[in-house]
């Protein structure tokens, strides 16, 4: 959870700096996010195609390797208990 909060804080800081300098962000947020999603999904086209043509299970890959890459590994309760605060 800490990396997500740090990322949010960094984004907020950059937004405040942009506002103070009276400049606009390089890309409208929605377009930027859609572009990033396209990059993440595009990276998975080749691995999925290789598995599809190789006769391997595509569904299991989508649930594990692809999902972890696109969505990131989400923190779970065990991670929070094992990390020092």
C-alpha positions as CSV (number, residue, x, y, z in Angstrom):
1,X,0.0,0.0,0.0
2,X,2.9,2.3,0.7
3,X,4.1,2.6,-2.9
4,X,0.5,3.5,-4.0
5,X,0.4,6.3,-1.4
6,X,3.9,7.5,-2.4
7,X,2.8,7.6,-6.0
8,X,-0.3,9.5,-5.2
9,X,1.7,12.0,-3.1
10,X,4.2,12.5,-5.9
11,X,1.4,13.1,-8.3
12,X,-0.3,15.6,-6.0
13,X,3.0,17.4,-5.5
14,X,3.5,17.7,-9.3
15,X,0.0,18.9,-9.7
16,X,0.5,21.6,-7.1
17,X,3.7,22.7,-8.8
18,X,2.0,22.8,-12.2
19,X,-0.8,24.9,-10.7
20,X,1.7,27.3,-9.1
21,X,3.5,27.7,-12.4
22,X,0.2,28.1,-14.2
23,X,0.9,25.4,-16.7
24,X,-1.2,22.5,-17.9
25,X,-0.2,18.9,-17.6
26,X,1.4,17.4,-20.7
27,X,-1.7,15.4,-21.6
28,X,-5.3,15.4,-20.5
29,X,-5.5,12.9,-17.6
30,X,-8.0,10.6,-19.3
31,X,-6.1,10.4,-22.6
32,X,-2.9,9.8,-20.7
33,X,-4.4,7.0,-18.7
34,X,-6.0,5.4,-21.7
35,X,-2.6,5.5,-23.5
36,X,-0.9,3.8,-20.5
37,X,-3.5,1.1,-20.5
38,X,-3.0,0.6,-24.2
39,X,0.8,0.2,-23.6
40,X,0.2,-2.4,-20.8
41,X,-2.3,-4.4,-22.9
42,X,-0.1,-4.1,-26.1
43,X,2.8,-5.7,-24.2
44,X,0.6,-8.7,-23.7
45,X,-0.3,-9.3,-27.3
46,X,2.9,-11.3,-28.2
47,X,2.9,-13.5,-25.1
48,X,-0.8,-14.3,-25.5
49,X,-0.3,-15.1,-29.2
50,X,2.7,-17.4,-28.5
51,X,0.6,-19.3,-26.0
52,X,-2.4,-19.4,-28.3
53,X,-0.4,-20.8,-31.3
54,X,1.7,-23.0,-29.0
55,X,-1.4,-24.8,-27.8
56,X,-0.9,-23.6,-24.2
57,X,-3.7,-22.4,-21.9
58,X,-4.3,-18.7,-22.6
59,X,-6.9,-18.3,-19.8
60,X,-4.5,-19.4,-17.1
61,X,-1.9,-17.0,-18.3
62,X,-4.4,-14.2,-18.4
63,X,-5.3,-14.9,-14.8
64,X,-1.7,-15.0,-13.6
65,X,1.1,-13.5,-15.6
66,X,-0.9,-11.1,-17.6
67,X,-3.1,-9.9,-14.7
68,X,-0.1,-9.4,-12.5
69,X,1.7,-7.4,-15.1
70,X,-1.2,-5.2,-16.1
71,X,-2.8,-4.7,-12.7
72,X,0.3,-5.0,-10.6
73,X,0.6,-7.2,-7.6
74,X,-1.8,-5.9,-5.1
75,X,-0.7,-5.9,-1.4
76,X,-2.4,-8.4,0.8
77,X,-2.8,-8.7,4.6
78,X,0.4,-10.8,4.9
79,X,2.5,-8.1,3.3
80,X,1.2,-5.5,5.8
81,X,1.9,-7.7,8.8
82,X,5.5,-8.6,7.7
83,X,6.6,-5.1,6.9
84,X,7.9,-2.8,9.6
85,X,6.0,0.5,9.8
